[in-house]
Amino acid sequence: MKYSKYNFLLNSKYGFLLYNSASNAFVRLNENLYQLLCKLEKGEISIKQLDDKVLDTLRKAKIIVDDDDVVLYKRDCSSISTLSILLI
């Protein structure tokens, strides 16, 4: 398991946020979780140090993943039009 490379932590005027570009989702975080994820992202703490409940929640939100590439390729692309694919 690892911290997804598609996560971006933001400290904005809207609060503490995490954006995951693989799932195109924003998650509002409390300050404690934001600080914890900052440490995880920097390698200051290990995933093994996380509480089981926190780890389970982070895995469900795809913030912690087994393999980033598997998550990305398993996305449902049925809503992407041909025109969108050509523009990418």
N, C-alpha and C positions, 0 to 999 in steps of 0.2 A: 504494500500500500504506500501511496505517496500523495503529497499535496499536488493538486492538478496544476499543470503549467498554464492552464487556461483561466486561472483565477487572477483577479486584479482587485486589490484592496484600496478603498478610497475613504478618505476622511474629508467629507464635504459639508457644505452648509445644510445638507439634508440629514446629516448624521454619518455614522459609520456604515459603509456599504461594502459588499463584495459583489463584483460582476464576474460571472463565468461565461466566457465567450463561446464555449462548446455548447452550452445549453441556452445561451442568450438570456440568462436570468440574473436579476439583481436580488440580493438578499440584504435586508437591514440587520445590522449586528448591534449588540450592546457593546459597551466599551471593553468589558472583560474579554469577550470572545474576539473582538477586533485585535486586542493586544496579544492574545494567545495565538491567533492566526498569523500576526506579524512575526512573532517568534518562530513559529513553525516554518513560515516562508523563508526566513533567514537562516534556518537550520540551527537555531539556538536551543530548540527542544525537539524531541523525537515524537513521532506519532505514537510510539509505544507508551509515552507518558500521559496520553490523553485518557480521560475517564471513558468507560465503555459507553455510557449514554451519549456523551458528546461525540465520540467517534461514530456511533451509529447514526446520529443526526447528520454529521458531516458527510458520511458515505451516501446516505439517501439523497442529499442535496448535490452529490457529485463534486464536492469540494475536496474530498479525499477519494482517490480512485486506485484501482489495481494497475491500470494501464491507460494513459491518456488517449492513445491512438484507438484503442478498442471503443472507448466512450464516443469519440468523434465519429468513427465509422458506423456505429450502431444508431446514430441519429436518424430520425424519420425524415426523409427528404421528400416525401410525397407532396408536400405543400410548396416546394420550390418549382417555379415555372421554368420552361425552357429558356425564356427570355432572361430570367435571372441568372441562369447558369451561364449563358453567353456573356453577360455583363461582368461576371466574376473573372 
